[in-house]
Amino acid sequence: MIKKSHFSLLFIILGSVSLNFLNSPLSEIFFDDKEIFKYAGLVIYRGGMPYRDFFDHKPPLIYFLNYFHWISPWIPWMLDSLLILFASLLFYWLCRKNRVAWPWILPLLFNLLIRYSLVSFGNGMTREYTAAFLLIFFCVMQGNARYKYFILGLLIGLTCWMQQDALITLSPFLFYSIFVSEGTISVSAARRVLAICIGFMIVSLPLIFYFTRHQSFSFLWKDAFLFNLQAPGIQPGLFEKLKSIKHAIHETEFEMAFYTALILGVAALFLKNKKPRLLYMALLTLVFSFSAEFLTGRLSAGPGFIYYLLPLAASVPVLVYVVFTETQVSFIQDKTAQLLFSFMLNTTLLFGTLRYAAGFHISENKDLFANDPEIEYLKTASLGDYQLFVFDNSNLIYLYNYHKILSPSPWIYHYFWNWSPDWDKDNAVLSSILQNLQSHKTRFILDCSQERNDIKNISVVKEWQQFLQTHYSLFMKDSSNRMLWKIQ
């Protein structure tokens, strides 16, 4: 006879796999960041180097994962799905170990949040990975593994090289793990730091060696680290950022889960608690889940940055776990009360997921841009490396991936000119693009700058248009002012 706990375990496994299957290569959600990551994987697959042969400002782990996309798109999907499943099972183990009344509910909440269609844009997002790393970090921190602090260091390294601002979200639990003893292992703070540093270096040194060996470490340092310290664009004020966060939580239907967790956490501050410092850190982690927005203010730009809420997939269930396990009052410990709170946390997300699943169909993105004549023409054309350049539309990096070709310029997207008039003030980036186009004798240029009409630096617009009119002939133009130019 199957034990009750085995039913819960089977439910978590089947639920996690099913939610991941909704975002499988059979029905992938299109998003420009994912096209950038795929192109990065293509460059590596073709023997190129990140940052030297294409510009992007993410750390490199996501590019190496997308290398496997060009062997089979199912490989990164499987790795992604296994990571989420592993985090879910580890969290379930922790909930059972500490006698959460319904140990399967918080892992379910994690899966619903991280796979919610209004936020996640499917598999393969950097903040999705770092949310899973955060949950695993918390579980390891609460456990008694022999090499606990070494494992924590590995997770910090993976987080750093996947999405740097996620280290801010993780930092409260990092400080807690160093200065507060958990479990039966008693180790000095100095030895903990040493073990964490060793784990961090195990991840970091191979990457540093790889880029140094290929004489590309300076590109990595400049683009993936220094660039992010002074990213272009005008920052809104703190009040505007808070308004954007509130609006984003409402638009993504995260309201019930977020505010229920927040109210439980704040209420627990005034109740008897076995580990008040852990509660403080869990609340701080919830606040730091918005670190990307506090640093950049991009949520106000629209739904394209809604994935900034993905860290909540880990911080919300972790906070609820801390409240359920450490708050020593009867109405929190009561099984019925925990079931009621869990119902409030999950219901909106569950119905939203069922709504999305009801519209599931196999598409494989075959019909993308089906009504765009220029794109349809380019999809049917026979193109080789450097024969196509897309200007001012990161969505259409898709065309490089569709043809499995390399861009003539490392500058594969150009929206920094849309963010700030001060970006590339001396037109050095534009000049390098024009030189690359001429040296490669690029056949086609798909110009979307007139369609978007959002480049802030007028001199860039003038120089770009003059270049097109001098060296290219207008081949096609649609009603939105998107233009396909062909070399003269």
C-alpha positions as CSV (number, residue, x, y, z in Angstrom):
1,M,0.0,0.0,0.0
2,I,1.3,3.5,-0.9
3,K,2.1,5.7,2.0
4,K,0.4,9.1,2.4
5,S,3.8,10.8,2.1
6,H,4.5,9.0,-1.2
7,F,1.3,10.5,-2.6
8,S,2.5,14.0,-1.7
9,L,5.9,13.2,-3.3
10,L,4.3,11.9,-6.5
11,F,2.0,15.0,-6.6
12,I,5.0,17.4,-6.4
13,I,6.9,15.5,-9.1
14,L,4.0,15.2,-11.5
15,G,2.9,18.8,-10.8
16,S,6.4,20.3,-11.4
17,V,7.0,18.2,-14.6
18,S,3.5,19.2,-15.9
19,L,4.1,22.9,-15.3
20,N,7.5,22.7,-17.0
21,F,6.0,20.9,-20.0
22,L,3.7,23.9,-20.6
23,N,6.9,25.7,-21.5
24,S,8.6,22.9,-23.4
25,P,10.1,23.4,-26.9
26,L,6.8,22.2,-28.3
27,S,5.1,25.4,-27.0
28,E,7.8,27.9,-26.1
29,I,7.0,31.5,-25.1
30,F,8.7,33.9,-27.3
31,F,10.8,36.6,-25.6
32,D,13.6,38.8,-26.9
33,D,16.0,38.0,-24.0
34,K,15.7,34.3,-24.7
35,E,16.5,35.0,-28.4
36,I,19.6,36.9,-27.2
37,F,20.7,33.9,-25.0
38,K,20.1,31.5,-27.9
39,Y,22.2,33.6,-30.2
40,A,24.9,33.7,-27.5
41,G,24.8,29.9,-27.4
42,L,25.0,29.8,-31.2
43,V,28.2,32.0,-31.2
44,I,29.8,29.6,-28.6
45,Y,28.6,26.6,-30.6
46,R,30.3,28.1,-33.7
47,G,33.6,28.7,-31.8
48,G,33.1,32.3,-30.8
49,M,33.5,34.0,-27.5
50,P,31.0,35.8,-25.3
51,Y,31.4,39.6,-25.1
52,R,34.2,39.6,-27.7
53,D,32.0,38.3,-30.6
54,F,28.7,39.7,-29.3
55,F,27.7,42.3,-26.8
56,D,25.5,41.5,-23.8
57,H,25.8,42.5,-20.1
58,K,24.6,39.3,-18.4
59,P,27.1,37.0,-16.7
60,P,28.1,34.1,-18.9
61,L,26.5,31.0,-17.4
62,I,23.2,31.5,-19.3
63,Y,25.2,31.6,-22.5
64,F,26.9,28.2,-21.9
65,L,23.5,26.7,-21.0
66,N,22.1,27.9,-24.3
67,Y,25.1,26.3,-26.1
68,F,23.2,23.0,-25.6
69,H,20.1,24.4,-27.4
70,W,22.0,24.0,-30.7
71,I,22.6,20.3,-29.9
72,S,18.9,19.9,-28.9
73,P,16.5,22.4,-27.5
74,W,15.3,19.7,-25.2
75,I,18.6,19.6,-23.3
76,P,18.4,23.1,-21.7
77,W,14.6,22.4,-21.0
78,M,15.5,19.2,-19.2
79,L,18.3,20.8,-17.2
80,D,15.9,23.7,-16.3
81,S,13.1,21.3,-15.3
82,L,15.4,19.1,-13.2
83,L,16.7,22.1,-11.3
84,I,13.1,23.3,-10.5
85,L,12.1,19.7,-9.5
86,F,15.2,19.3,-7.3
87,A,14.5,22.6,-5.5
88,S,10.9,21.6,-5.0
89,L,11.8,18.1,-3.6
90,L,14.5,19.6,-1.3
91,F,11.9,22.2,0.0
92,Y,9.4,19.4,0.5
93,W,12.0,17.4,2.5
94,L,12.6,20.5,4.7
95,C,8.8,21.1,5.2
96,R,8.4,17.4,6.3
97,K,11.4,17.5,8.5
98,N,10.1,20.5,10.4
99,R,6.5,19.2,10.5
100,V,4.7,21.7,8.4
101,A,1.1,20.6,8.5
102,W,0.8,20.3,4.7
103,P,4.4,19.8,3.5
104,W,3.5,19.7,-0.2
105,I,1.7,23.0,-0.3
106,L,4.7,25.4,-0.1
107,P,6.6,23.5,-2.9
108,L,3.5,23.8,-5.0
109,L,3.4,27.5,-4.3
110,F,7.1,27.8,-5.5
111,N,6.2,26.0,-8.7
112,L,3.1,28.0,-9.4
113,L,5.0,31.3,-8.8
114,I,8.0,30.4,-10.9
115,R,6.0,29.1,-13.8
116,Y,3.2,31.7,-13.8
117,S,2.6,32.7,-17.3
118,L,2.2,36.4,-16.6
119,V,5.7,36.6,-15.1
120,S,8.0,33.8,-16.3
121,F,8.1,34.0,-20.1
122,G,8.8,30.2,-19.9
123,N,12.0,28.4,-19.2
124,G,15.5,29.8,-19.6
125,M,15.4,33.1,-17.7
126,T,18.3,34.0,-15.5
127,R,16.1,35.1,-12.6
128,E,14.3,31.8,-12.8
129,Y,17.6,30.0,-12.2
130,T,18.7,32.3,-9.4
131,A,15.2,31.9,-7.7
132,A,15.8,28.2,-7.6
133,F,19.4,28.7,-6.3
134,L,17.9,30.9,-3.5
135,L,15.5,28.2,-2.4
136,I,18.1,25.5,-2.5
137,F,20.5,27.8,-0.6
138,F,17.8,28.2,2.1
139,C,17.2,24.5,2.4
140,V,20.9,23.7,2.6
141,M,21.3,26.5,5.2
142,Q,18.6,24.9,7.3
143,G,20.0,21.4,7.0
144,N,23.0,19.4,8.5
145,A,24.9,18.4,5.3
146,R,28.5,17.6,6.0
147,Y,29.8,20.1,3.5
148,K,27.1,22.6,4.1
149,Y,29.1,25.8,3.8
150,F,31.0,24.5,0.8
151,I,27.7,23.9,-1.0
152,L,26.5,27.3,0.0
153,G,29.6,28.7,-1.7
154,L,28.8,26.8,-4.8
155,L,25.3,28.3,-4.9
156,I,26.7,31.8,-4.4
157,G,29.1,31.2,-7.3
158,L,26.3,29.9,-9.5
159,T,24.1,32.9,-8.6
160,C,27.0,35.4,-9.2
161,W,27.7,34.1,-12.7
162,M,24.0,33.8,-13.6
163,Q,22.6,37.1,-12.4
164,Q,24.6,39.4,-10.2
165,D,21.8,41.5,-8.6
166,A,20.4,38.2,-7.3
167,L,23.3,38.2,-4.8
168,I,21.5,41.1,-3.1
169,T,18.4,39.0,-2.7
170,L,20.4,36.1,-1.3
171,S,22.6,38.3,1.0
172,P,20.4,38.2,4.2
173,F,20.5,34.4,4.3
174,L,24.3,34.5,3.5
175,F,24.9,36.7,6.6
176,Y,22.6,34.5,8.6
177,S,24.4,31.3,7.6
178,I,27.8,32.9,8.6
179,F,26.9,34.3,11.9
180,V,24.1,32.1,13.2
181,S,24.4,28.3,13.9
182,E,21.8,26.1,12.4
183,G,21.4,22.4,13.0
184,T,23.9,20.2,14.8
185,I,27.1,21.4,13.0
186,S,29.1,23.9,15.1
187,V,31.8,25.7,13.0
188,S,33.4,29.0,13.6
189,A,32.5,32.0,11.5
190,A,36.0,32.1,10.0
191,R,35.8,28.5,8.9
192,R,32.4,29.0,7.4
193,V,33.6,31.9,5.4
194,L,36.6,29.9,4.2
195,A,34.4,27.0,3.1
196,I,32.0,29.4,1.3
197,C,34.9,31.0,-0.5
198,I,36.3,27.6,-1.6
199,G,32.9,26.7,-3.0
200,F,32.6,30.1,-4.7
201,M,36.0,29.7,-6.3
202,I,35.2,26.1,-7.5
203,V,32.6,27.7,-9.8
204,S,34.5,30.9,-10.6
205,L,38.0,29.7,-11.4
206,P,37.1,27.6,-14.5
207,L,35.2,30.5,-16.0
208,I,38.0,32.9,-15.3
209,F,40.5,30.5,-16.8
210,Y,38.3,29.9,-19.9
211,F,38.1,33.6,-20.6
212,T,41.7,34.3,-19.8
213,R,42.9,31.4,-22.0
214,H,40.9,32.9,-24.9
215,Q,42.2,36.4,-24.2
216,S,38.7,37.6,-23.5
217,F,38.7,38.3,-19.8
218,S,38.9,42.1,-20.4
219,F,35.7,41.9,-22.5
220,L,34.0,39.9,-19.7
221,W,35.1,42.4,-17.0
222,K,34.0,45.4,-19.1
223,D,30.7,44.1,-20.3
224,A,29.4,41.8,-17.6
225,F,30.6,43.8,-14.6
226,L,31.7,47.4,-15.2
227,F,28.9,48.1,-17.7
228,N,26.2,47.2,-15.1
229,L,27.6,49.7,-12.6
230,Q,26.6,52.6,-14.9
231,A,23.9,51.2,-17.1
232,P,22.3,53.8,-19.5
233,G,18.9,55.3,-18.8
234,I,17.2,57.8,-16.5
235,Q,16.4,56.5,-13.1
236,P,12.9,57.2,-11.6
237,G,12.6,58.2,-8.0
238,L,12.1,55.7,-5.1
239,F,8.3,56.5,-4.9
240,E,7.9,55.9,-8.6
241,K,9.7,52.5,-8.2
242,L,7.4,51.5,-5.4
243,K,4.4,52.5,-7.5
244,S,5.7,50.4,-10.3
245,I,6.3,47.4,-8.0
246,K,2.7,47.7,-6.6
247,H,1.3,47.9,-10.2
248,A,3.4,45.0,-11.4
249,I,2.3,42.8,-8.5
250,H,-1.3,43.6,-9.3
251,E,-0.9,43.0,-13.1
252,T,0.7,39.6,-12.6
253,E,-1.9,38.4,-10.1
254,F,0.8,37.9,-7.5
255,E,-1.2,40.1,-5.0
256,M,-2.8,37.5,-2.9
257,A,0.3,35.4,-2.5
258,F,2.6,38.4,-1.8
259,Y,0.4,40.3,0.6
260,T,-0.7,37.1,2.5
261,A,3.0,36.2,3.0
262,L,3.9,39.8,3.9
263,I,1.1,40.1,6.5
264,L,1.9,36.8,8.0
265,G,5.6,37.8,8.2
266,V,4.9,41.2,9.8
267,A,2.3,39.7,12.2
268,A,4.9,37.1,13.3
269,L,7.2,39.9,14.4
270,F,4.8,40.6,17.3
271,L,4.3,36.9,18.2
272,K,6.4,34.4,20.1
273,N,9.0,33.1,17.7
274,K,11.8,30.5,18.1
275,K,14.1,32.1,15.6
276,P,13.4,35.8,15.4
277,R,16.6,36.5,13.5
278,L,15.6,34.0,10.8
279,L,12.3,35.8,10.5
280,Y,14.0,39.1,10.1
281,M,16.2,37.7,7.3
282,A,13.2,36.1,5.6
283,L,11.4,39.5,5.6
284,L,14.5,41.3,4.4
285,T,14.9,38.7,1.6
286,L,11.3,39.4,0.5
287,V,12.1,43.1,0.3
288,F,15.4,42.5,-1.5
289,S,13.5,40.4,-4.1
290,F,12.8,43.8,-5.7
291,S,16.5,44.7,-5.9
292,A,16.5,44.6,-9.8
293,E,13.8,47.3,-9.8
294,F,15.5,49.4,-7.1
295,L,18.7,49.3,-9.1
296,T,17.3,50.0,-12.6
297,G,13.7,51.3,-12.3
298,R,12.8,49.3,-15.5
299,L,9.4,48.1,-14.4
300,S,7.9,51.4,-15.3
301,A,8.9,50.8,-18.9
302,G,6.2,48.2,-19.3
303,P,5.5,44.5,-19.2
304,G,8.9,43.6,-20.9
305,F,10.5,43.7,-17.5
306,I,7.8,41.9,-15.5
307,Y,10.2,39.0,-14.9
308,Y,11.9,41.2,-12.3
309,L,9.3,39.6,-10.0
310,L,10.6,36.1,-10.4
311,P,12.7,36.1,-7.1
312,L,9.4,36.2,-5.3
313,A,8.9,32.6,-6.4
314,A,11.5,31.6,-3.7
315,S,11.2,34.4,-1.1
316,V,7.4,34.2,-0.7
317,P,7.2,30.5,0.2
318,V,10.4,30.7,2.3
319,L,8.8,33.5,4.4
320,V,5.6,31.5,4.9
321,Y,7.7,28.4,5.8
322,V,9.5,30.4,8.5
323,V,6.2,31.7,9.9
324,F,4.6,28.2,9.9
325,T,7.6,26.5,11.6
326,E,9.0,29.1,14.0
327,T,5.9,31.1,15.3
328,Q,4.8,29.5,18.5
329,V,1.2,30.4,18.7
330,S,-1.7,28.0,18.3
331,F,-3.6,29.7,15.5
332,I,-0.5,29.6,13.3
333,Q,0.4,26.0,14.2
334,D,-3.2,24.7,13.7
335,K,-3.5,22.5,10.7
336,T,-6.8,24.1,9.6
337,A,-5.3,27.6,9.9
338,Q,-2.3,26.6,7.8
339,L,-4.6,25.1,5.2
340,L,-6.7,28.3,5.1
341,F,-3.5,30.4,4.6
342,S,-2.3,28.0,2.0
343,F,-5.6,28.3,0.2
344,M,-5.2,32.1,0.1
345,L,-1.6,31.8,-1.1
346,N,-2.3,29.4,-4.0
347,T,-5.9,29.9,-5.3
348,T,-5.4,32.8,-7.6
349,L,-2.2,31.3,-9.0
350,L,-3.8,27.9,-9.5
351,F,-6.8,29.2,-11.4
352,G,-4.5,31.4,-13.5
353,T,-2.3,28.4,-14.3
354,L,-5.4,26.3,-15.3
355,R,-6.6,29.1,-17.5
356,Y,-3.2,29.2,-19.3
357,A,-3.1,25.4,-19.5
358,A,-6.5,25.4,-21.1
359,G,-5.1,27.4,-24.0
360,F,-2.0,25.2,-24.4
361,H,-1.3,24.1,-28.0
362,I,1.8,22.9,-29.8
363,S,3.3,25.7,-31.9
364,E,7.1,25.6,-31.8
365,N,6.9,29.3,-32.8
366,K,6.4,28.3,-36.4
367,D,4.0,31.2,-37.1
368,L,6.0,34.0,-35.6
369,F,5.8,37.2,-37.7
370,A,3.6,35.4,-40.2
371,N,2.0,38.6,-41.4
372,D,5.2,40.6,-41.8
373,P,6.3,40.6,-45.5
374,E,9.9,41.6,-44.9
375,I,10.4,38.9,-42.3
376,E,8.6,36.3,-44.4
377,Y,10.9,37.2,-47.3
378,L,14.0,36.9,-45.1
379,K,12.8,33.6,-43.7
380,T,12.6,32.1,-47.2
381,A,15.9,33.7,-48.4
382,S,19.1,31.7,-48.4
383,L,21.4,33.6,-46.0
384,G,24.9,32.9,-44.7
385,D,27.0,34.4,-41.9
386,Y,27.1,38.3,-41.9
387,Q,24.6,38.6,-44.7
388,L,21.8,40.1,-42.5
389,F,21.8,42.8,-39.9
390,V,18.7,43.8,-37.8
391,F,18.8,47.3,-36.5
392,D,16.8,48.6,-33.5
393,N,14.5,45.5,-32.8
394,S,15.9,42.9,-30.4
395,N,12.9,40.6,-31.1
396,L,14.2,40.1,-34.6
397,I,17.4,38.5,-33.3
398,Y,15.1,35.6,-33.9
399,L,16.1,35.8,-37.6
400,Y,19.8,35.0,-36.8
401,N,18.7,32.0,-34.8
402,Y,16.2,30.9,-37.5
403,H,19.0,30.8,-40.1
404,K,21.7,29.8,-37.6
405,I,23.9,32.7,-38.9
406,L,26.2,35.2,-37.2
407,S,25.5,38.9,-37.1
408,P,28.0,41.1,-38.9
409,S,28.4,43.2,-35.8
410,P,28.8,42.2,-32.1
411,W,26.1,44.8,-31.3
412,I,23.1,42.6,-31.9
413,Y,20.6,44.9,-30.0
414,H,20.4,48.7,-29.8
415,Y,17.8,49.7,-27.3
416,F,20.3,51.7,-25.2
417,W,19.9,54.4,-27.7
418,N,16.2,54.3,-26.9
419,W,16.9,54.7,-23.2
420,S,19.3,57.6,-23.0
421,P,20.5,60.4,-25.3
422,D,23.9,60.1,-23.6
423,W,24.5,56.5,-24.7
424,D,27.4,56.3,-27.2
425,K,27.7,60.1,-27.3
426,D,30.7,60.1,-29.6
427,N,28.9,57.6,-32.0
428,A,31.8,55.1,-31.5
429,V,29.4,52.1,-31.3
430,L,27.5,53.2,-34.4
431,S,30.8,53.7,-36.3
432,S,31.9,50.2,-35.4
433,I,28.6,48.8,-36.7
434,L,29.0,50.7,-40.0
435,Q,32.5,49.5,-40.4
436,N,31.4,45.9,-39.8
437,L,28.6,46.1,-42.3
438,Q,31.0,47.5,-45.0
439,S,33.8,45.0,-44.3
440,H,31.4,42.0,-44.5
441,K,29.5,43.4,-47.4
442,T,26.2,42.6,-45.6
443,R,23.5,41.9,-48.2
444,F,20.4,42.8,-46.2
445,I,19.6,45.3,-43.4
446,L,16.3,45.2,-41.7
447,D,15.9,48.7,-40.3
448,C,13.3,49.2,-37.6
449,S,14.4,52.6,-36.3
450,Q,11.7,54.5,-38.2
451,E,9.0,52.0,-37.0
452,R,10.0,52.5,-33.4
453,N,11.1,56.2,-33.8
454,D,12.6,56.2,-30.3
455,I,16.3,56.8,-30.7
456,K,17.1,59.7,-28.4
457,N,20.4,60.7,-30.1
458,I,19.4,62.5,-33.3
459,S,23.0,62.4,-34.7
460,V,22.8,58.6,-34.6
461,V,19.6,58.7,-36.6
462,K,21.0,61.0,-39.2
463,E,24.3,59.1,-39.6
464,W,22.5,55.8,-39.9
465,Q,20.0,57.0,-42.5
466,Q,22.8,58.6,-44.5
467,F,24.7,55.3,-44.5
468,L,21.7,53.4,-45.7
469,Q,20.9,55.8,-48.5
470,T,24.6,55.8,-49.6
471,H,25.3,52.1,-49.6
472,Y,22.0,50.4,-49.8
473,S,18.7,50.5,-51.9
474,L,15.3,50.2,-50.3
475,F,13.9,46.8,-51.1
476,M,10.7,46.5,-49.1
477,K,8.7,48.8,-46.8
478,D,5.6,48.1,-44.8
479,S,2.9,50.3,-43.3
480,S,4.7,50.5,-40.0
481,N,7.8,52.0,-41.6
482,R,9.9,48.9,-41.1
483,M,12.3,48.8,-44.1
484,L,14.3,46.1,-45.7
485,W,17.4,47.5,-47.5
486,K,19.6,45.6,-50.0
487,I,23.2,46.3,-50.8
488,Q,23.8,48.3,-54.0
